[in-house]
Each structure stands twice: as C-alpha cells, then as structure tokens.
Amino acid sequence: MSNSVRRWQEALERRVGMGAAERRKWSEALLAFCAEHRVEPDELIEKWLKFPELTVRRRLTAEEARSAANVPVESFLIHNGVNVFGDLVCLPGKPEDLRDQGARFVG
C-alpha cells in the first residue's frame, strides 16, 4: 500500500470515524477508478497537482461527479492535499454557519 493510500485510510479512520469494512470498500473503489484510468494512486495525485485546472468536478460529467462511486476518489485526493473544488470554495462567515455544512461540524 502506498503512503498516499495509507495516509488517506488513516484520515478516514481518525478524522471521519469510518470503520474498516467501509474503508476497504472505498479503497476498492479508488483502485477500480485507477485501474480504469490506467494510473496508480500516487500518479493520480501527481497529475492533479501538476494540472490544478483539472479538478475532479470539472473532468467528470455532471452525472459522474454526483455518483457515489466517485466520492472515494475525491476523498482520496482531498486527504492528500489536492483542491478538487476549483477556484471557489465556500467558507462560513461565522462559526454558526458551519451547521449548513453538516451536523458533524457543529460542536
């Protein structure tokens, strides 16, 4: 297992609280995506970092971007420092606005 995949798996466990079975499922989805595109996970990161204008959301069709099968790939890239959202990122104006981003951000 590459360092990038290991780092991602650890983040899913530590930060997200994802169990082993789901992490394994997400790893399988990532590896299937990489096999389909004939690229290793580390190469995938390198390509996105070299070409920041090619974000996951821009390269995939709207239907593909919404597909649950691509969430693990996007997560992998995010946890390895790749900006998959493009130039605009919505940031909350105040801590209370975090609730709009999901219950896990409300403390």
C-alpha positions as CSV (number, residue, x, y, z in Angstrom):
1,M,0.0,0.0,0.0
2,S,1.4,3.4,-1.0
3,N,2.0,6.2,1.5
4,S,-0.8,8.3,0.0
5,V,-3.4,5.4,0.3
6,R,-2.2,4.7,3.9
7,R,-2.4,8.4,4.8
8,W,-6.0,8.5,3.4
9,Q,-7.1,5.4,5.2
10,E,-5.7,6.7,8.5
11,A,-7.6,10.0,7.9
12,L,-10.8,8.2,7.2
13,E,-10.5,6.3,10.4
14,R,-9.2,9.1,12.6
15,R,-11.0,12.1,11.3
16,V,-14.1,10.7,9.7
17,G,-14.6,7.7,12.1
18,M,-15.1,5.3,9.2
19,G,-15.0,1.6,10.0
20,A,-12.7,-1.0,8.5
21,A,-15.3,-2.5,6.2
22,E,-16.3,0.8,4.7
23,R,-12.6,1.9,4.3
24,R,-11.9,-1.3,2.5
25,K,-14.9,-0.6,0.2
26,W,-13.6,2.9,-0.5
27,S,-10.1,1.6,-1.2
28,E,-11.6,-0.9,-3.7
29,A,-13.5,2.0,-5.4
30,L,-10.3,4.0,-5.6
31,L,-8.3,1.2,-7.1
32,A,-11.0,0.4,-9.6
33,F,-11.0,4.0,-10.7
34,C,-7.2,4.0,-11.0
35,A,-7.3,0.7,-13.0
36,E,-9.9,2.1,-15.3
37,H,-7.8,5.2,-16.0
38,R,-4.5,3.1,-16.0
39,V,-2.9,5.1,-13.2
40,E,-1.5,4.4,-9.8
41,P,-2.9,6.4,-6.8
42,D,0.3,8.3,-6.4
43,E,0.4,9.2,-10.1
44,L,-3.2,10.4,-9.8
45,I,-2.2,12.8,-7.1
46,E,0.8,14.0,-9.2
47,K,-1.3,14.6,-12.3
48,W,-3.9,16.7,-10.3
49,L,-1.1,18.7,-8.6
50,K,0.6,19.4,-12.0
51,F,-2.6,20.5,-13.6
52,P,-4.7,22.3,-10.9
53,E,-7.2,23.4,-13.5
54,L,-8.3,19.8,-13.9
55,T,-10.4,19.2,-10.9
56,V,-12.5,16.1,-10.3
57,R,-15.7,18.1,-10.7
58,R,-14.5,19.6,-14.0
59,R,-13.1,16.5,-15.6
60,L,-16.1,14.3,-14.8
61,T,-19.5,14.7,-16.3
62,A,-22.2,16.1,-14.0
63,E,-23.7,12.7,-13.6
64,E,-20.3,11.1,-12.8
65,A,-19.4,13.8,-10.3
66,R,-22.6,13.1,-8.4
67,S,-22.1,9.4,-8.5
68,A,-21.4,7.8,-5.1
69,A,-18.7,5.7,-6.8
70,N,-16.5,8.8,-7.2
71,V,-16.8,10.1,-3.7
72,P,-13.9,7.8,-2.5
73,V,-11.7,9.2,-5.3
74,E,-12.5,12.7,-4.4
75,S,-11.9,12.0,-0.7
76,F,-8.5,10.4,-1.5
77,L,-7.4,13.4,-3.4
78,I,-8.6,15.8,-0.8
79,H,-6.9,14.0,2.1
80,N,-3.7,14.1,0.0
81,G,-3.8,17.9,-0.4
82,V,-5.5,18.2,-3.8
83,N,-8.0,21.0,-4.3
84,V,-10.8,19.2,-6.1
85,F,-13.3,22.1,-5.8
86,G,-11.6,24.5,-8.1
87,D,-11.1,28.2,-7.6
88,L,-14.1,28.9,-5.5
89,V,-14.6,27.4,-2.0
90,C,-17.4,28.4,0.2
91,L,-16.2,29.3,3.6
92,P,-18.5,30.1,6.5
93,G,-18.7,33.7,7.6
94,K,-19.0,32.8,11.3
95,P,-18.9,29.6,13.3
96,E,-22.7,29.3,13.4
97,D,-22.7,28.9,9.6
98,L,-20.9,25.6,9.9
99,R,-24.2,23.9,10.6
100,D,-25.1,24.4,7.0
101,Q,-22.2,22.1,6.1
102,G,-23.5,19.2,8.2
103,A,-24.1,18.0,11.8
104,R,-20.5,16.8,12.3
105,F,-19.2,20.4,12.1
106,V,-21.5,21.6,14.9
107,G,-19.9,21.1,18.3
